[in-house]
């Protein structure tokens, strides 16, 4: 459509949801047709400096204000539960409009990766027969999730024409079906397609203290998905006598080591001086300066080798077939990334595409977002990370796995840094003979809307074949199924943000 057509009343009505669908017991509206692309819009008004608030105003000006939600005022699980309960009531009363609207419903979420992950988790937990696909507006600093699905990584324009253009992209999505067992094929249309994104869950177990709080660290130090950690009940199969067991989740990546340390310093500075972090380019520049000050570029000199990954923990994995096995970590590795999407640290792809020799010799494949595998990559320092800027550049490929287990024992360090989907925290390590276990396992999937610029690949998508220019050289010269106990995990229990948590802490 031309710009003039995009701003027409007819175009805008294609996204309109009448209030009686959104607000229970409201008077029904008589509309001539079901909108082509009804959307629910969730915006983190605290993201992107002033951009989140401006974007909220623009969407509410264009659409029904009742279909645009500020995540700082109401959580998405409350909104979606209320909406789908109301839809069920309307359908039982014979409302055909509600029935057709539910089939066409899409969700837009504007915020950083933390905000996007929150929405994905809540939708996943609803376990709908027709879950609405999700489009992500890049409103954070890294924006890895939007970038992985083709929505870009630059903060969007907030004026009317920019929003209308984005709505036009969402409108061009076609509904395509693929189940979680990957039995159906996927077709990506020319403009926008549908993809699946997997969720990964974390279980953390540590010895219970003989006295005092059982919490490993103060709640506000944790990223949002870990706020939902809670002790497993004594009757739960996951419970181990004498231990506290906690759980959480993520969609893009879990990392540990120096990259998380730099991120932690950045987030700490941003919390102390939020007025200095209202510009995306300035934020990225500040991030780079903190990386230098933390010694990330001079790691062999500035960082004791006792804090390298191999010295801090042992790693075990379950690969495509078989049982738990030890994974060798080169002693020079100072940062490790467990990656689900091909977008890390502002859109870089640490895994790359293994060449045919690596695929045969080491059983490595290209990264797919729906294959139930997570890629494990290591980095020595920031200079090693810069190889990602080169064509076919990648980190040290360690393994692809269905499950991963980190085992931390008493060592030279009393803490390390961890990060989930861009949100870091400082984690204490054992100070006696105890062991801390962090285990990662695949759980479920949600539908994502993806543009023609999508970087992610689906295993059953015929257009996702391995590129012809796949990596023909490799720098890795340094030396099945999920258990039943994981299937009971609910994504909302994992991702839901408590009402008393300030969403300004989200990216």
Residue pairs with C-beta under 8 A, 6 or more apart in sequence:
1 11
1 168
3 161
5 11
6 161
6 164
6 165
6 167
6 168
7 160
7 161
7 164
11 164
11 168
12 62
12 63
12 164
13 35
14 35
14 36
14 37
14 171
15 35
15 37
15 38
15 39
15 63
15 167
15 170
15 171
16 35
16 38
16 63
16 64
16 67
17 35
17 38
17 39
17 40
17 63
17 64
17 66
17 67
17 101
18 28
18 29
18 31
18 64
19 26
19 29
19 64
19 66
20 26
20 27
20 28
20 29
21 83
21 86
21 87
21 90
21 97
21 98
21 101
22 64
22 66
22 67
22 83
22 86
23 66
23 86
24 82
24 85
24 86
24 89
28 95
31 97
34 97
34 100
34 101
34 104
35 101
35 104
36 104
36 171
37 104
37 106
37 167
37 170
37 171
37 173
38 67
38 101
38 104
38 105
38 106
39 63
39 67
39 105
39 106
39 107
39 108
39 167
39 170
40 67
40 69
40 79
40 80
40 83
40 105
40 106
40 107
40 108
40 132
41 59
41 63
41 67
41 68
41 69
41 107
41 108
41 109
41 110
42 69
42 71
42 76
42 79
42 107
42 108
42 109
42 110
42 111
42 115
42 119
43 52
43 55
43 56
43 59
43 68
43 69
43 70
43 71
43 109
43 110
43 111
43 137
43 139
44 52
44 71
44 72
44 110
44 111
44 112
44 115
44 139
44 503
44 506
45 52
45 53
45 56
45 70
45 71
45 72
46 52
46 72
46 502
46 503
46 504
46 506
47 110
47 111
47 112
47 115
47 139
47 140
47 506
47 507
48 55
48 111
48 112
48 139
48 140
48 155
48 280
49 277
49 278
49 279
50 278
51 139
51 155
51 156
51 158
52 110
52 111
52 139
54 158
55 110
55 137
55 139
55 156
55 158
55 163
56 68
56 70
57 158
58 158
58 159
58 160
58 163
59 68
59 163
60 68
61 160
62 160
62 163
62 164
62 167
69 76
69 79
71 111
71 115
71 118
71 503
72 503
72 504
75 122
75 496
75 497
75 499
76 118
76 119
76 122
77 122
77 125
77 492
77 496
80 122
80 123
80 126
81 126
84 102
84 126
84 128
87 98
87 101
87 102
90 97
90 98
91 98
91 99
91 102
102 130
103 130
103 175
104 175
105 132
106 132
106 133
106 134
106 135
106 170
106 173
106 449
107 119
107 123
107 132
107 133
107 134
107 135
108 134
108 135
108 136
108 137
108 166
108 170
109 115
109 116
109 119
109 134
109 135
109 136
109 137
110 136
110 137
110 139
110 156
111 137
111 139
111 140
111 506
111 507
112 139
112 140
112 141
112 142
112 143
112 422
112 506
112 507
113 140
113 142
113 143
113 144
113 145
113 252
113 421
113 422
113 423
113 507
114 140
114 223
114 224
114 225
114 421
114 422
114 423
114 506
114 507
115 139
115 140
115 503
115 506
115 507
116 134
116 136
116 145
116 146
116 251
117 145
117 224
117 225
117 250
117 251
117 252
117 421
117 495
118 224
118 225
118 495
118 497
118 506
119 134
120 134
120 197
120 199
120 251
120 446
120 495
121 199
121 225
121 249
121 251
121 491
121 492
121 494
121 495
121 496
122 491
122 492
122 495
122 496
123 131
123 132
123 134
123 446
124 131
124 199
124 444
124 445
124 446
124 491
124 492
124 495
125 490
125 491
125 492
125 493
125 494
125 495
125 496
126 492
131 446
131 447
132 447
133 173
133 175
133 194
133 447
133 448
133 449
134 446
134 447
134 448
134 449
135 151
135 166
135 169
135 170
135 173
135 448
135 449
136 145
136 146
136 149
136 151
136 448
137 146
137 151
137 156
137 166
138 146
138 147
138 151
138 152
138 153
138 154
138 155
138 156
139 155
139 156
140 422
140 507
141 280
141 283
141 284
141 287
141 346
141 422
141 507
142 153
142 345
142 346
142 347
142 422
142 507
143 152
143 153
143 154
143 346
143 347
144 153
144 252
144 253
144 341
144 343
144 344
144 345
144 346
144 347
144 421
144 422
145 251
145 252
145 341
145 343
145 421
146 152
146 153
147 153
147 343
147 346
147 347
147 455
148 252
148 341
148 342
148 343
148 369
148 454
148 455
148 456
149 195
149 197
149 448
149 449
149 450
149 451
149 454
149 455
149 456
150 450
150 451
150 452
150 453
150 454
150 455
151 451
152 453
153 346
153 347
154 280
155 280
156 162
156 166
157 163
169 191
169 192
169 451
170 192
170 449
172 189
172 191
172 192
173 192
173 193
173 194
173 449
174 187
174 189
174 192
174 193
174 194
175 194
176 186
176 187
176 188
176 193
176 194
177 184
178 184
178 185
178 186
178 194
178 196
178 370
178 458
178 460
180 196
180 444
180 445
182 370
182 371
182 459
182 460
184 460
185 460
185 461
185 462
186 193
186 194
186 195
186 458
186 460
186 461
186 462
187 193
187 461
187 462
188 194
188 195
188 450
188 452
188 454
188 461
188 463
190 452
191 451
191 452
192 449
192 450
192 451
192 452
193 449
193 450
193 451
193 452
193 454
194 447
194 448
194 449
194 450
195 369
195 370
195 447
195 448
195 449
195 450
195 454
195 456
195 458
195 461
196 369
196 370
196 445
196 446
196 447
196 448
196 458
197 251
197 340
197 341
197 369
197 370
197 445
197 446
197 447
197 448
197 456
198 251
198 340
198 369
198 370
198 372
198 442
198 443
198 444
198 445
199 249
199 250
199 251
199 442
199 443
199 444
199 445
199 446
199 491
199 494
200 249
200 250
200 251
200 254
200 338
200 340
200 374
200 440
200 441
200 442
200 443
201 247
201 248
201 249
201 440
201 441
201 442
201 443
201 486
201 489
201 494
202 226
202 247
202 248
202 249
202 250
202 254
202 420
202 438
202 439
202 440
203 238
203 245
203 246
203 247
203 437
203 438
203 439
203 441
203 486
204 216
204 229
204 245
204 246
204 247
204 248
204 436
204 437
204 438
204 439
205 240
205 243
205 244
205 245
205 246
205 436
205 437
205 439
206 216
206 243
206 244
206 430
206 434
206 435
206 436
206 437
207 242
207 243
207 244
207 434
207 435
208 214
208 242
208 243
208 244
214 231
214 244
216 246
216 427
216 428
217 425
217 426
217 427
217 428
219 227
220 505
221 425
221 426
222 229
222 425
223 419
223 420
223 421
223 423
223 424
223 425
224 423
224 495
224 497
224 501
224 505
224 506
225 248
225 249
225 250
225 420
225 421
225 423
225 494
225 495
226 246
226 248
226 420
226 425
227 497
227 498
227 501
228 247
228 248
228 493
228 494
228 495
228 496
228 497
228 498
229 246
229 247
229 248
230 246
230 247
230 493
231 244
231 245
231 246
232 238
232 239
232 245
232 246
232 247
233 239
236 245
237 485
238 245
238 485
239 245
247 489
247 493
247 494
248 420
248 494
249 443
249 489
249 491
249 494
249 495
250 340
250 420
250 421
251 340
251 341
251 421
252 339
252 340
252 341
252 343
252 344
252 421
252 422
253 337
253 338
253 339
253 340
253 341
253 344
253 419
253 420
253 421
254 337
254 338
254 418
254 419
254 420
254 440
255 335
255 336
255 337
255 338
255 344
255 418
255 419
256 309
256 335
256 336
256 406
256 416
256 417
256 418
256 419
257 308
257 309
257 333
257 334
257 335
257 336
257 379
257 416
257 417
258 294
258 296
258 299
258 303
258 334
258 335
258 379
258 381
258 382
258 417
259 296
259 335
259 337
259 345
259 379
259 385
259 419
260 335
260 416
260 417
260 418
260 419
260 424
261 294
261 296
261 417
261 424
262 287
262 290
262 291
262 294
262 296
263 287
263 417
263 419
263 422
263 424
264 417
264 419
264 424
264 425
264 426
265 290
265 293
265 294
266 286
266 287
266 290
267 423
267 424
269 276
269 277
269 286
269 290
270 276
270 277
270 283
271 505
274 504
276 282
276 286
277 283
277 286
284 346
291 297
291 382
294 302
295 301
295 302
295 303
296 381
296 382
297 381
297 382
297 383
298 381
299 334
299 380
299 381
299 382
300 381
303 334
304 412
305 311
305 331
306 411
306 412
306 413
307 334
307 412
307 413
307 416
308 331
308 332
308 333
308 334
309 315
309 329
309 333
309 334
309 335
309 336
309 378
310 329
310 330
310 331
310 333
311 331
311 411
311 412
312 408
312 411
312 413
312 416
312 429
313 406
313 407
313 408
313 409
314 326
314 406
314 407
314 409
315 326
315 327
315 329
315 336
315 376
315 404
315 405
315 406
315 407
316 324
316 325
316 326
316 327
316 404
316 405
316 407
317 324
317 325
317 327
317 376
317 399
317 401
317 403
317 404
317 405
318 324
318 325
318 401
318 402
318 403
318 404
318 480
319 325
319 363
319 399
319 400
319 401
319 402
320 363
320 373
320 400
320 402
320 480
321 480
322 480
324 403
324 405
327 376
327 398
327 399
327 401
328 398
328 479
329 336
329 378
329 398
330 378
330 396
330 478
330 479
332 380
332 478
333 378
333 379
333 380
333 396
333 478
334 379
334 380
334 381
335 378
335 379
335 385
336 376
336 377
336 378
336 379
336 398
337 344
337 350
337 376
337 377
337 378
337 379
337 395
338 374
338 375
338 376
338 404
338 440
339 350
339 351
339 367
339 374
339 375
339 376
339 377
340 369
340 374
340 375
341 369
341 455
341 456
342 349
342 351
342 367
342 369
342 455
342 456
342 457
343 349
343 455
343 456
344 350
345 385
345 388
347 455
348 385
348 388
348 389
349 367
349 388
349 394
349 455
350 375
350 377
350 379
350 388
350 394
350 395
351 367
351 375
351 377
351 394
351 395
351 397
352 392
352 393
352 394
352 471
353 366
353 367
353 392
353 466
353 467
353 470
353 471
354 362
354 364
354 365
354 366
354 397
354 470
354 471
354 474
355 470
355 471
355 472
355 473
355 474
356 470
357 474
358 364
358 397
358 471
358 474
358 476
359 365
362 397
363 400
364 397
364 400
365 371
365 373
365 400
366 457
366 466
366 470
367 375
367 457
368 457
368 458
368 459
368 464
369 456
369 457
369 458
370 445
370 458
370 459
370 460
371 459
372 402
372 442
373 400
373 401
373 402
373 442
374 400
374 401
374 402
374 404
374 440
374 442
375 397
375 400
376 397
376 398
376 399
376 400
376 401
376 404
377 394
377 395
377 396
377 397
377 398
378 395
378 396
378 398
378 478
379 385
379 395
379 396
380 396
384 395
384 396
385 395
387 393
387 394
387 395
387 475
388 394
388 395
391 469
392 469
392 470
392 471
392 472
392 473
394 471
394 475
396 475
396 476
396 478
397 474
397 476
402 441
402 442
402 480
402 481
402 482
403 439
403 440
403 441
403 442
403 482
404 439
404 440
404 441
405 437
405 438
405 439
405 440
406 437
406 438
406 439
407 435
407 436
407 437
408 416
408 429
408 430
408 435
408 436
408 437
408 438
409 430
409 435
410 429
410 430
410 431
410 432
410 433
410 434
411 429
411 430
413 429
414 428
414 429
414 431
415 426
415 427
415 428
415 429
416 426
416 427
416 429
417 424
417 425
417 426
417 427
418 424
418 425
418 427
418 438
419 425
421 507
422 507
423 506
423 507
429 436
430 436
441 482
441 483
441 486
442 482
443 482
443 486
443 487
443 489
443 491
444 491
448 456
450 456
457 464
458 464
497 503
497 506
